[in-house]
Amino acid sequence: MAVLCYCLSLTPSLLPRAWWLQGLVAGVSAVVGYAVGAVAETLARFMLRWAGFRLRPRVRRRLWAVLGVLGAAAVVAVTAWSVRWEGEVRRAVSLPPQVVWWQWTLVPFVAALVGTVLLLIGRTVRLGTRLVSHPLGRQIPRPVAYATGVALAAFVIAGIVQGFLLRGALDAVESAASLADQGTAEGVHRPDLPTLSGTPRSAAPWDTLGARGRDFVGTATTRADITAFTGRPAKDPVRVYVGLRTADTLDERAALAVRELERTGGFSRRILAVMGTTGTGWINDQGSKPLEYMWGGDTAEVAMQYSYLPSWVSALTEDEAAATGRALFDAVFDKWRTLPAGSRPRLVVYGESLGSFSMESALDGSLPTLTSKTGGALFVGPTYDNPLWKKLTEDRRPGSPEWRPVVGDGAHVRFAQVPADYGIPPAPWDEPRAVYLQNGSDPVVWWSPALALHRPDWLDRPRARDVSPAMRWYPLLTSWQVACDLAGADSVPDGYGHRYGTLPTSAWAEITRPPDWTAADTARLAALLESVREPGLLD
């Protein structure tokens, strides 16, 4: 079982892996297989003894020798063949298919090291269980003593992992993230425009915005930038940001965000975008800047920080993201609906990754709420736990693939990986419009707990263009493989993994339909924004 799981772990997954990561994946997989095999061996040995059947020692040694030879041959053969599989995965995401062969030969050795360490830990736990159960077995029935030893070992392990290792690791990450949040990126300076938070006239002081908030307002698009692109007079866009340190409670931060919108004139702009942030409070410029260029700066964007932690840690505490999204949107919406209907800005929402979860939660995970309360929505790289995404995907039109579902007749919602997907289905697209951008090879989108036991529909054919045709589903192992793919989700070209490049530019053009805006303008703006850095999972 260890050899089998090692071999299966080398089969294709969503994204290419570095040799050391593949060794880690293989080592853990082999130990899982070993554990399953050990349980199966114990049961088989009990049943054979009950049936009165025993293998002679000589036969047992010969069988072990045969298994050792076959196992070693399988490890060598599959490791060598996996170079070809890895090349296919790399080709699917537009990377050169060549793999450095001498690095790949290290995979079995890394796997052996990882497996040995994990096996030693397991054997230590078993030894501890026996040290407890054997003395008890002299006083109480042996099955009860052994069960007591197992329960005590499980209790101690859970206490160490949760109370020491996990809590300690989280505290260390949070401490480091909190310190990083107090820094300011090179080249980012406190702005002086009245349309931005963090200025001397702002109720949200510069030093309370957090590192990502200072990035957001400190690198804001200017009217000079917009005029240079459009050739027409423009306004300085409004950007409002409230950090965790700006006010003590969530409600106070949401109320302050509304006051900042009032101070900066955000409610008098043509477009008002409520934006969900990633874990550290990051907002992708690829999602924020296109609106400002398309609408001549006549826009306002507002966001709130909910964590210091990067997204991969913040995902463990999704309640904070949901509560923050709901508080911010409700506060903005309550003020927005008091305005005269003819002078309200168009209210849209945006979120990437965990930010999309935050904004969907603000809309109660409901399409009717989205269409009744907003003038459009853009969700990029949604997570498996996004309530609206999950419902829309489950209720898709029969025959449409999970990676590009068709919702009803496509009246309000479209899913896309390339701009041509906006035309699927070929039916009228009414307003308000919502767009989901999701790559077929994005593990952020496709990993879920259910993947451990259920084959996903996104592996049905036809598959997304960036998913290897050689990828197969295996219980438990595929879930582990895709979870490890998260480590490389940002290490691929735009249009693959968790990298969406300038695709939000074309999406915003479809959602908001700026006046006199053409496909050529979209292409020019995408080219202008191509160098903008996307947020990674570390954000």
N, C-alpha and C positions, 0 to 999 in steps of 0.2 A: 504493500500500500504506500509506503514512503517513496519507493521508486516510481510507482504509477503517478502519484500526485506531483512529484518533481517533474516528470515528463509533461504532464498536462499543464503545469504552470508556465511552461515555455511556449505553449500554443499562442497564437495571436490574440491581442486584446485591442483596445481602442487606439492606443498611442504607442509610439516607440519608447523603449526604456534604455537607460544607461546600463552598462554591464553590471555595475555594483547593485543597482536597484533590482535587476533581474535576479541576481544572486540572492538578494534578500527575500524577494517573492518566492523563489524556488525553495529556499531553506525553510521558511515558515510553512509553505505548502507541504513539504516533505514531512515535517513534524506532525502536522495535522493528519496526514495519511498514516503516519506511524501510530498515532494515538488510536485512530479508527481500527487499524490492523491489530493493535494490542488488545482492544476490547473484543474484536472478532476472534482472536486466538484464544482468549480466556474462555469465551462461550463454547468454541469448538472443542477445546481441551476437556471442558466439563462434560459435554455431550458424549465425547468419545470414551471417556472413563466410565460414564454411566452405561454405555453400550458394551463395555468390557473390551474395547479395542485400544491397543497400544503399539506405537511404532518402535521397532528395534533401534537401539542407538546407532548402529552402523547405517541403517536406512536413513535415519534422521540426518546424520552427518553428510551423507551423499546428497540428500535433497537440499541441504543448506549450501553445499558446494555448487550444485547446479544453479540454485537461485542466485548465489553470489556472482557467478559468471554471467548469467543472463541479465541480472540487474546492472552490472557494470557495463555490459555491452549496450544495454538500453540507454543508460545515462550518456555514454559517449555518442551513440548514434543520434539520439534526439537532440542533444546539445549542438551537435554539428548541423543537423537539419534545421534547428531553430534559427540559425543565421539566415536561412532563406525566408522563413516566416517573418523575421524581423525586417528583412528587406521589403517584403510585401506591405507591411504596415507602414514603413517609412515612405514607400512609394504612394500609398493611399493619401498621405498628408503632405505630398509634394516635397519630401526631403530626399536627398540622394540615397539610393537603396544600399550603398555599400556599408558594410559593418566591419569595424576593425577586428579581424579574426582573433588576434592574440589576446585582445581584451575579453572577447567572448569565451575563450578557453578558461578564463578565471572564474566563470560563473559557477561551475561545480564546486570549486574550492571555497568560494564565498558561501555557497549554500551549505556546504559541509560544516563550516565554522558556525554559521547561524544555527543550523540544526543541532549541532553538538551542545552549544550553550543552552538552547531551549530544552533539550533533552536532559541535560544535567539539572536544570531547574526542576523539571518534572520529576526526575528521580529523587531529588532532595525532598520534594513535597511527599512523595510516596514513602520515603524513609521516615519522615516525621509522622505520617499517618500510622505506620507500623509501630513506632516507638510508643504511640498513645494506645493503640488498639491491643497490642500483645499483653501488656500488664492487665488491662481491663478484662481480657479474655479469660483470666484466671478467676475473676470474680463474677462475671456475668456471661450469658451465652455469647459465643464468638461472633455470630452475625450482628448482634446488638453492639458488641464492642467495636467491630470494624466500622459499622455505620456511624457510631459515635466519633471514631477517629476521623472519618471522612468529613463529617459535619464540622468538627473542630478545625480541621485543616482548611476547609472552605471558608470558615468564618475568619480565620487568621489571615488567609490570602486576601479576602475581600477587604479586610480592615487595612492591610498594608497597601494594597493597590489604591483604594479610594481615599483612605485617610492620610497616607504618606506620599506614595508615588504620584497618583493623579492630582491630589490637591496641591502637593508641593510643586509639581510641574506647572499646573495652572497658575499658581501664585507667582512662580518665576516668570512665566510668559507675560502675565498681567503686569508685573512690576517693570519688566523690560519695555513692554508696550506703552505703559504710562510715562516712562522716561522719554521714549522716542516721541510720544505725542507732544511733548513740551518743546521739541526742536522745530526749526524752520529750515526748509530746503534752501540750498544755495540758489541765489538769484531771485528769491521771493522776498518782497519788501512790503511793508505796511502801506496800503493805498490811501489816497486822500480824496477820492471821488465820493460825492454824497450818495451815489447809487449803490455803494457797497457796504457790507458789514465790516467791522474791525477798524473803521476810521475814527478820528477823534470825536466825531458827532454821533457815533453809533452807540446804541445801548448794549451791543455785543462787543466787548473790548477785544482787541487784537490778540492779547496773550491768553484769552480764554477759548479761542476757537479750535485749538488743537492743531497739530501739524497738517492734517489733511484739509481742515477748514481754512487755514492760512493759504494753502496751495490754491484752494478753490477761489477765494476772493483776491489773492495776490497775483494770480495769473489771468484775471478776467479779461475777456475780449474788450477792446476799446472801440469807440466810434471811428477812430482813425483806421484801425485794422479793417473794420467793416466797409468803410468808404473806399479804401484802397482796393477791396475785392469787388464791390458792386458798382463803383463809380457814381454812387448817389449819396446824398447827405444821410447821416445815420445818427442814432442816439447811443449813449453809453448804456449798455445793458445793466439791469439790476441783478445783483447776486446777494442773497441773504443767507447767512449761515449762523447756526447757534451750536456751540460746543457743549460738552458735558460740564465744563467748568463755568459756563456762562450763567447758569442759574441752578438752584439746588434741586428742584423737582421737575419731573417730566412736564406737568401742566404749566409750570412757570416758564419753561423753555419754549413750549409751544405758543404760549401767549406772547412771549417776547419776539418770536419769529413773526407773528402777525403785526406787532407794533413796528418791527423793522421794515416790513413790507409797506406799511402805511407811511413811515418816514421817508423811504426811498422812492415812493410813488409807484410801487409795484402793482397796486390794484388798478392803476390807470393805463397799464401797458396792454398791448394786443394779445400777448401770450403770457400766461402765468403757469409755470411748470413746478409741480411739487415733486421733489426728487428723493428717492431712497438711496442711502449710502451703503457701501460695503462695510465690513466689520470695523475697520479703523476710522471710518468716516469719509472714505475716498469717494469722489464723484468723477467718473470717467469724462475727460474733456471730449472724447469722441461722441458722448451723448449730450453734453451741454452746449458746446460751441456751435454745432450746426444750426440750432434754433436761432441763435443770436445773429448769425450771418444771413440766414434765410429771411428773417423778419426785420432786417435793418437795425438791430439793436433794440427794437420796441418789445422787449421781453423782460420777464422777471423770473428768476429761478430761486427756490428756497429749499433748504435742506437742514437736517438736524443730526448731530452725532448721537449714537446710542452706546458706543463701546470704544475702549482703547485697543481691544484685541483684534488680531487679524481674522479674516472671514472663516478660516478653517477651525478656529477655536470658538468664534462667536456663534457658529452654527450649533454648538452645544447648548446655547442659551437663546434660542430663537424667540422666546417670549419678549425679550427686550427689543428686538427688531420689530416685531409685530406691534407692540405697544407704542413704540416711538412713531412708526408710520401712521398708526391710527390717530394718535394725538395730534400730530402735525397736520395731517390732511383734514381732520375734523375741524381744527381751529381755523385753518385757511378757508375751508368750505363755508363754515358758519359766517365768516365775515364776507366772503364773496357773494353769497346769496342775498345779503342785505343791500347790495348795490343795485342800481336801476338796471333792468334787463338789457337795455340798449347800450349800456356803457361798461358792461362787465368784460374783463379779459376772457379769452378762451382758456379754460382750465384743463391742463393736461398733466399726466403723471409719467414718471420714468423711473426705472430701477434696473440695475444689473446685478446678477448673481443674488446674494442675500438681500440686496436692495430691492430686487423685484419681489421677493417674498414679503418684505416690509410694506411695499405699496399695494400688493394684492390683499394683504391682511387689512390694510386701511379701507379697502373696498369690500370687506366682508367676503372675499373670495367669490364674488357674485358678478356675472356678466350683466344682469339688469342694473345693478348698482353702478357698474362702470359706465354703461351707456346713458344712465340718467344723471350721473353726477359729474362726468368729465366730458371734455371735448376731444379725447383721444388718449392713447396710452402706448408706451413702448417698453417692452420687457426683454432684457438681453440675458441669455444664458441662465434661464430660470432653474431653481433647485427642484429636486424631486418632491419637496414638501410644499411647494407653492399651491395653495388651495384651488385657485381658479384654473391654473395650468393643468392641474391633475384632473379636474372635472371636465374641462374642455377636451383633454386628450382621451379620457375614457369614453366620452360621448361623441367622438368623431364619427364622421360618415363611414359606414362599412366599405372596406376596400381601400381607404386612404391609409398610408403608412403612419406608424406612430411618430416617426421622426419628422413628418410633415403632414399633420392631420388636417382634414378639411372639416370645419365646424359648420354644420347645417348647410346653408347655401352660400357661406362665406360673406354674409351681409355685413358683419362688423369685425370679425377676427380673421387674420391671416398669419400663417407660420412661414418663415423663410430662412434659407441658408445662403441664397444668392438673390439678387434683385429680381430675376425672372420669376421667382416663387410668389411675388406679390400678385401675379395674375392667375394664381390657382386658388379657387376654381375660376373658370372664365365666366363670371357672373357679376352683376352690379355689386359694387362695394360702397355701402352707404356710410354716412357719418353718424356718430363718431366712429373712428377707426382705431383698432388695436392691432399691434404687430408683436409677434414673438420671434425673436432671432435665436435660433438654436442650431448648432452644428451637430452633425451625426456622430462626430468623434469627441464630443464634449463630455468628459466624465462627470462634471458638475451637474449636468442635466440628467444623465442616465444612471448614475449610481443611486441605489436605494436599498433599504434592508430586504425588500422582497426579492431582489436579484439573487440572494443566497439560495432560495428554494424554488423560484419560478423562472422559467425561460421568458425573457422579455420579447415583446412584439417587435421591438426595433431591430431584432436580428432576423425577422422574416424577410423574405424577398418580395419586391426589390428593396435593397438596402440603400442607405445614404451613400453618396459617391465617395465619402472619405472613410468608410468602414470596410476593413479588409474582408474579402469574400471567404477567407480561410478561418475567420473567427467563429468559434463554437461556444455553446453554453455548457458549463459543467456545474453541478450543485456545489455551493460554497466557494469553489475555486474562482469562478468568474467574478463573483462579488468581490473577492479579495484582489483579483487582478485589476478590476476597474477602480477599486479604492486606491490602489497604488498608482494608477494612471493619473490621479489627481496631482501627484508630485511633478508630472511633466505637462500639465494642462496648458501652461503658458510658454512651453519651450518648443513651439511649433510655429509655422508661418501663419499669417492672418488668414482667417477663413477656416481654421481647423482648431480642434481642441477648444479651449476657452478663450480664444482670440477672435474677435469679431471685426477688428480693423475699422474701416470707415463705413461699414454696412449701416450703422445707425444714421448716417447722413441721408442715404436713399430712403430709409424707413421714415425719418421725420418729414421728408418731402412728400411721401405718400400719405402720412397721417394728417399733416396740417395743411398741405397744398397751398403754399405761399403764392400770392398773386404775381403773375408775370414770371414765375419761376419755371425754368426749362430743365430738361434732362441734361443739357450741356452745362447748365449752372451746377447741377448736382455733381457731375463729373469733375468740374473745376474745383469745387469746394472739397470734394473727397481728396483730390490731389494735394490741395493746400494743407489738409489736416492729416495727411498720411504719416507724418513723422511724429504725431502726438502719441505719447506712451499710453498704453492701456494698463489698467490695474491688474495685478496678479492675485493669486490666492493668498499671498502674504499680506495683501491689503484688506 
